[in-house]
Amino acid sequence: MSLEQSVSQHYTHGGLEAALLEALKRGGKDIDALTYADLALVDEFHIGGRPATRALGEQIDLPAGATVLDVGCGIGGPARFFAAERGWRVEGIDLTAEYVAVAEALSRRVGMADKASFRQASATNLPFPDASFDSAYMLHVGMNIADKKAVFTEVRRVLRPGGIFGIYDAMRQGDGAFAYPVPWSSEPATNHIDTPDAYRSALAAAGFTVIKERDRRDFALQSMQQRVAQAGPPIGLPVVMGATAAQKLANMRSMIEAGVFAPREIIARAATP
Ligand SMILES: C[S@@+](CC[C@H](N)C(=O)[O-])C[C@H]1O[C@@H](n2cnc3c(N)ncnc32)[C@H](O)[C@@H]1O
């Protein structure tokens, strides 16, 4: 099985849309009158949820109407958020067919089918012409990708010169042992977490200049602390992550605490000719 098949298999749930709607109902939402904001409880699949998405977006200065690519869009939370709150025209691609179908279904459900679009594709082979986007972003996807230079080269190709590429990924901080499962991987074969240095080199080789970086470890720990403090119905990421959700979250938290990895933002600019 190829890496991409294994990654897609890792994320495939089999009945995700129904499980999410059920969880939202249990959480007191009227599933026939949902808004994109209600979905934030379930559709932001990265450390720190919607506040993390907002924080990354604050570093991408673009007007309404700008065309933006979401690399590894998952079930579409960040894409809907930016389409609704920033007025960007977002196109999301993702390897996992079920996620793309759920992203489309959720957008229809909240009346945003025309605001963000989704399609199944690999980040290493983007189905878009050269220079078709003003900007691109990627949240918690690079950990599944062995050849980051290949992806960044593709992103660079579809960006207009000078376009901003915002990355928010978990990155290696120290050499400590890695405990499985984590949300993005249940085995070493699908885990390609890398150091900030490796990202910088791959970005440079692909024609990007890094203009800003921010360590998000403290933000991550605070956000996980808040999550633990919030008692309530089982809503949110545990639904998306399936039966081993608790173990995935516990391993992730202890490795962040131990300095094995931490989420980090890297903002890069595509070279101008
Ligand atoms: C942890 S989820 C993050 C989803 C979304 N970015 C978010 O923050 O809500 C990682 C996503 O990356 C996608 N992915 C992993 N490798 C990919 C690749 N090579 N090309 C496209 N998508 C990929 C997975 O299918 C999954 O949806």
The ligand as a Gaussian input file, in Angstrom:
#p B3LYP/6-31G(d) Opt

LIG

0 1
 C       -5.104000      16.344000      10.784000
 S       -6.059000      16.495000       9.330000
 C       -6.181000      18.270000       9.145000
 C       -7.371000      18.672000       8.307000
 C       -7.577000      20.183000       8.147000
 N       -6.406000      20.826000       7.578000
 C       -7.945000      20.833000       9.453000
 O       -7.059000      21.448000      10.062000
 O       -9.096000      20.724000       9.887000
 C       -4.882000      16.081000       8.063000
 C       -5.485000      16.032000       6.685000
 O       -4.449000      15.996000       5.715000
 C       -4.876000      15.188000       4.647000
 N       -3.674000      14.759000       3.918000
 C       -2.624000      14.056000       4.380000
 N       -1.707000      13.860000       3.404000
 C       -2.181000      14.485000       2.308000
 C       -1.707000      14.651000       0.975000
 N       -0.549000      14.124000       0.573000
 N       -2.469000      15.343000       0.111000
 C       -3.664000      15.884000       0.489000
 N       -4.167000      15.745000       1.731000
 C       -3.448000      15.062000       2.630000
 C       -5.624000      14.068000       5.336000
 O       -6.471000      13.367000       4.468000
 C       -6.363000      14.823000       6.428000
 O       -7.612000      15.269000       5.993000

